[in-house]
Amino acid sequence: DSVPAVLEAAEHGLGVALALAPLIKARPGFGKKLVAPFAFEPTHSETIYLVSRTEQARDRRIAAVRRWIADAVARAS
């Protein structure tokens, strides 16, 4: 019922796990007990959605989170 539990089960040979590449690659067992079935080439086509209630559209806190996300994405690019 959680990604870490599924990855741990796969590491113990109890099945196959499908998860986001960063979560798998960060595991100590990656490349030994966990392997990717195909080459992974990261793309920058992911989309981030910030969802809030309509009545919060002008909330300064929501605007601050939006700016923080935009700045983090810009730094990572």
C-alpha positions, 0 to 999 in steps of 0.5 A: 500500500506504499511505494517503499513497501512495494520496492522492498518486496521487489528487492526480496524477490516477491514480485515486480515494482513499477515506480518513478525512476528517481524513487528507484534509483535512490534505493541502495539496491538499485543496480543489484536487487532492483534493475530498470528493464529499459534505458531511462532518459529523463525528459523535462516534459513533466507538468506540475499542477498547483490546485487550489480552491477558487476562493483562494485564487488571490491568497498571497500564500498561494501566490508564494507557493506558486512562485516557489515552485516556478523558481525551483523548476527554473533552478533545476533546468 
